Amino acid sequence: MAPSSLPVLLIAFGLGYALGSIPFGLLLTRLAGLGDVRQIGSGNIGATNVLRTGRKGLAAATLLLDAAKGAAAVLIAHAAFGPTAATVAGFGALLGHIFPVWLKFKGGKGVATFLGVLIALAWQLAAIFAIVWLAVAATTRISSLAALVATVAVPVAAYVLGYNEIAIVSALMAAIILIKHRGNIRRLLAGEEPKIGAKA
């Protein structure tokens, strides 16, 4: 099969989805005896909600593993099928994290997995994401705003740097992440989004 043939791309997408759908936040909190993380806070399985358990180590581990599964999907697909399949696998990983079939399609918001995908696809884009996040977070002290601005900056940067294929796919990923953050966006517009370090 050709590296960019439909069967190959479907395999890459399936690989990415399978890896992305591993709910590390839920698994880690259950292993730690903390119950179902979906029953607290926002109900998401991502690192931010895991942090609401008071276990910073578990939240950090969730963040790293959610990023790692995105990177792993890209790297495996790239080694097996090439760059186009790797990009498709990254998209699949993001969808798997946000819409995991095992959890009735109710997963996390995708930022950590998105970053992991970027690290494996093009580290320059991951660096831009990190720089924008840090700049916005330092200025506004609002984590969600920093994540949203950094996410939107990626497809723009990808286009400017000539990563046309990644620009298209990352734009789709950014749109999905924005939709998943619609609650945060409403609070931002209302001036009610909590700042970093503030108690809920």
Secondary structure by P-SEA (a helix, b strand, c coil): cccccaaaaaaaaaaaaaaaacaaaaaaaaaaccccccccccccccaaaaaaaccaaaaaaaaaaaaaaaaaaaaaaaacccaaaaaaaaaaaaaaaaccccccccccccaaaaaaaaaaacaaaaaaaaaaaaaaaaacccaaaaaaaaaaaaaaaaaaacaaaaaaaaaaaaaaaaaaaaaaaaaaaacccccccccc
